[in-house]
Each structure stands twice: as structure tokens, then as C-alpha cells.
Amino acid sequence: MSKIHLYSKPNCPQCDMTKFLLKNEEIEFHEKNIMEDETHLNYLKDLGFMSVPVVMVDGIEPIVGFQPERLKELKAI
């Protein structure tokens, strides 16, 4: 299974919905809070992202924002 990284920040409704869906679907992920660790924020900026959540998995296009159908597809990974 590929490791799933969720870049998020506190008080972000889309981030909270993404976490809820991943947990509800029993999809394991590693959360990276961009407000707690500036390296995560700089990494996203360097890649051109300007908002969170961003879900990254090796081999697939990053999922930006709350996209329930794409997130559910991660179960198959």
C-alpha cells in the first residue's frame, strides 16, 4: 500500500471533511499540518499549491480540496 499524505491546517472545514471521510472509509493516512511545520507549507508552495487540503499518494495526481469520490478511490491503493 502506498503511503497517503494529507496536508492540512487547523480550522479548515475542507480539511476536517477530508479527514472524516478517510477515517470513515478506514483509509490510513499521515497528516502533515502546515501550520505546525513550516517545511510542509514550503513544500506545498514550491509545488504551486495555494490551498489545503492536499492529499498526495505516489503514482496518482494530487487531490486538492474535498473530493469525496477521488478520496474513496484511495481504498483500492
N, C-alpha and C positions, 0 to 999 in steps of 0.2 A: 504494500500500500504506500502510495506517495504521501509525503507529509504535507498537510494543509496548514497554511499560514493565514491568519486573519489579522490584518492591520486595522486597528480601531482606535477610538478615543472615548473618554467618558462623556456622558450626557448627549449621546448621538443616537437618536431613535432608529436610524437605519442599521447602525452597528448592533444595537440591542436586538432588533428583529432578526438580524443575521445570526447572532449567537444563539438566540432562542431556537431558530429553525435548525441549525446544525446540531444542537443538543437534542432537540426533539426527534430528529431523524437518526440520532446516535452516530453522527459523523464526528470522528475525532479531529480536533484542530488545535493548533498552538496559537494563542492570542499574543499579538505584539502591539502594545499600547504606545501610540506615537507621542503621547504627552508625558509618559514616564521615561522614555528612552529616545533621546534626540536622534540617535543613529537610525532608528526606524523611520522617523519623519524625513530625515535627509535622504534615505534610500528611496522612499516613495517620490520625493521631489525630483531626485536625479532621474527617475524613470518617467517623469512627466505627469504623475498623478497629482491632482489638486484637491481630492476629497477622499473620504473614507466612508464606508468600509471598502477595503480591497482584499479579496481572497486570492491567494496565489498557490498554485499547485504546479509542480514540474510537468511540462508537456501539454498544458492547456492555457488558453488565453485567460488573463486575469479577469476576475469577476468584480466589477466596480458597482457599488451601490447594492441595494437589496433586490436580488433577482432570484426569487424562490425556485423557479423551475431549473435554472442553471445550478443552484446550490444543491438541489435534490439529486442532480446527476452525479454529484461527488460520491454518492453511496457506492457507485459502481467502480470507483477507483481503488 
